Amino acid sequence: MSFDDDPLVDVIAMPFNSGVSVGRNAALDLVGTEFVLVTDDDIVFTRATDVDAARRRLQANPEIDVVGFLRVELPRWFAVDFGPDALFAGHRDPLRPWGELVGGLPVRYKIEQVYVARTEAIKRVRWDPAVRMVDHADFFSRAAGEIVVVLDTAIRAYHAQTPFDANYARYRQDTAADLRYLADIWSARAKAQHDEPPPE
């Protein structure tokens, strides 16, 4: 059975190479449930990927907006846990300090792109449609001060990227325009933040 034949799946046809941010926003606009799963097309779920555990965690802890999974890189079997300096300079102050336990899980400012979130919280942030490929740090930098993110290392997903498809890589690695755009907007935000007069 293809996705087109599955009554539980909506397939959204997007213009070619329109970008991950445009695609994520289009999908988000169709979400009518309280929670949403955000992931990429090269993520592999197994029995260790207990998506429902993340949903239950959100239901039990209204102060949490996002429960991230531990993303294990294949075939090298390592995982990245971003530190407190992972956001762009110029971001707003996070709502909770990095590492604080909320509902028994540590607060993170940035996590990998595989998580369950409150739909309403993600809709407040959304993705910048001007960013075609490198949306990750931008999304979480803009989310700072807006949502609370935690990491559950007991929920695991696996990243099985295919770097050997030259046609795919030609578009996937075409990030120069994105990087210039992000450097411009975040340097301007950092400067504006630096130039703000101190509170009286």
C-alpha positions in Angstrom: 0.0 0.0 0.0 1.4 3.4 -0.9 0.8 6.5 1.2 -1.6 7.7 -1.5 -3.9 4.8 -0.7 -3.8 5.1 3.0 -6.9 6.9 4.4 -4.9 7.9 7.5 -2.2 9.7 5.5 -2.4 13.1 3.8 0.3 13.6 1.1 1.1 17.3 0.4 2.4 17.9 -3.1 5.0 20.7 -2.9 6.9 22.6 -5.6 10.2 21.0 -6.4 13.0 22.1 -4.1 10.8 24.5 -2.1 12.7 23.7 1.0 12.2 22.0 4.3 10.8 25.1 6.1 8.1 25.6 3.6 7.2 21.9 3.7 7.2 21.8 7.5 4.9 24.8 7.7 2.5 23.3 5.1 2.3 20.1 7.1 1.9 22.0 10.4 -1.1 23.9 8.9 -2.9 20.6 8.5 -2.4 19.3 12.0 -5.6 19.2 14.0 -4.3 17.2 17.0 -3.0 18.4 20.3 0.4 17.0 19.6 2.6 16.7 16.5 5.5 14.5 15.6 8.4 16.3 13.8 11.0 14.3 12.0 13.0 14.0 8.8 12.7 11.5 6.0 16.0 9.8 6.9 15.0 8.9 10.5 14.4 5.2 11.2 12.1 4.3 14.1 12.4 1.0 15.9 10.9 -0.5 19.1 13.2 1.9 21.0 11.3 4.8 19.5 8.5 5.1 22.0 6.6 8.0 20.5 3.7 7.5 22.8 6.0 7.8 25.9 6.7 11.4 24.7 3.0 12.1 24.3 2.3 10.8 27.8 5.2 13.0 29.2 3.6 16.1 27.6 0.2 15.2 29.0 1.6 14.7 32.5 3.8 17.9 32.4 2.0 21.0 31.0 5.1 23.1 31.5 6.9 21.0 28.8 6.3 21.9 25.1 8.7 19.6 23.3 10.1 16.1 24.2 13.1 15.3 22.1 14.4 11.8 21.2 18.0 10.7 21.3 19.1 10.5 17.6 21.7 7.9 17.0 23.9 8.3 13.9 24.2 5.3 11.7 26.5 3.5 10.9 28.9 5.0 13.5 26.5 4.7 16.5 27.0 8.0 18.2 24.6 10.7 19.4 24.9 14.4 19.8 23.6 16.3 22.9 23.8 20.1 22.1 25.2 22.3 24.9 23.9 25.5 26.3 25.8 27.5 23.6 24.0 25.9 20.6 21.8 28.8 19.7 22.6 31.9 17.6 23.7 35.0 19.4 20.8 37.4 19.6 18.2 34.9 20.8 15.9 35.7 23.6 16.5 34.4 27.1 15.2 30.8 27.4 12.3 30.2 29.7 14.2 27.6 31.8 17.9 27.1 32.4 19.8 24.5 30.4 20.0 21.2 32.3 17.2 22.0 34.8 15.0 18.9 35.3 11.4 19.4 34.3 9.2 16.4 34.7 12.4 14.4 35.4 14.0 15.3 32.0 16.8 17.9 31.3 16.0 21.1 29.6 17.8 21.6 26.3 17.8 24.7 24.1 18.4 22.8 20.9 17.7 19.1 20.1 17.8 17.0 17.0 14.9 17.2 14.5 12.9 14.3 15.9 10.5 15.1 18.7 6.9 15.2 19.8 5.6 18.7 20.6 2.4 20.6 21.6 1.0 21.7 18.2 0.0 25.1 19.5 3.5 25.7 20.8 5.1 24.8 17.5 2.6 27.0 15.6 3.7 30.0 17.6 7.3 29.5 16.4 6.9 27.9 12.9 9.8 27.8 10.4 11.2 30.7 8.5 10.2 30.1 4.9 13.2 32.0 3.6 15.4 29.2 5.0 15.4 26.3 2.5 17.8 23.8 4.1 19.6 24.8 7.3 16.5 25.5 9.4 17.6 23.7 12.6 19.5 26.2 14.7 17.3 29.1 13.4 14.1 27.3 14.6 15.4 26.6 18.1 17.0 30.1 18.4 13.7 31.7 17.6 11.9 29.3 20.0 14.1 30.4 22.9 11.9 32.4 25.3 8.8 30.9 23.7 8.8 27.1 24.5 10.4 24.6 26.9 12.3 21.7 25.3 13.5 18.6 27.2 15.4 15.6 26.0 14.4 12.0 26.7 17.5 9.8 26.0 15.4 6.6 26.6 13.5 7.3 23.4 15.8 6.6 20.5 15.6 7.1 16.8 18.2 6.4 14.2 19.6 8.7 11.5 20.4 6.8 8.3 21.4 9.5 5.9 22.3 8.6 2.3 25.4 10.6 1.3 26.1 8.7 -1.9 23.2 9.9 -4.0 24.8 12.7 -6.1 21.6 14.2 -7.3 20.2 14.4 -3.8 23.4 15.8 -2.4 23.5 18.5 -5.1 20.3 20.0 -3.5 20.9 19.0 0.1 24.3 20.6 0.2 23.3 23.8 -1.6 23.2 25.9 1.6 25.3 29.0 0.8 22.3 31.3 0.4 20.7 30.0 3.6 23.9 30.6 5.6 24.3 34.1 4.2 20.7 34.9 5.1 21.0 33.5 8.6 24.3 35.3 9.3 22.7 38.6 8.3 19.5 38.3 10.3 21.2 36.9 13.5 24.1 39.3 13.4 21.5 42.1 13.2 19.5 40.6 16.1 22.7 40.2 18.2 23.7 43.8 17.5 20.2 45.1 18.4 20.3 43.1 21.6 23.7 44.5 22.5 22.7 48.1 21.7 19.5 47.9 23.9 19.8 50.3 26.9 20.0 48.5 30.3 16.8 48.4 32.3 16.3 51.2 34.8 
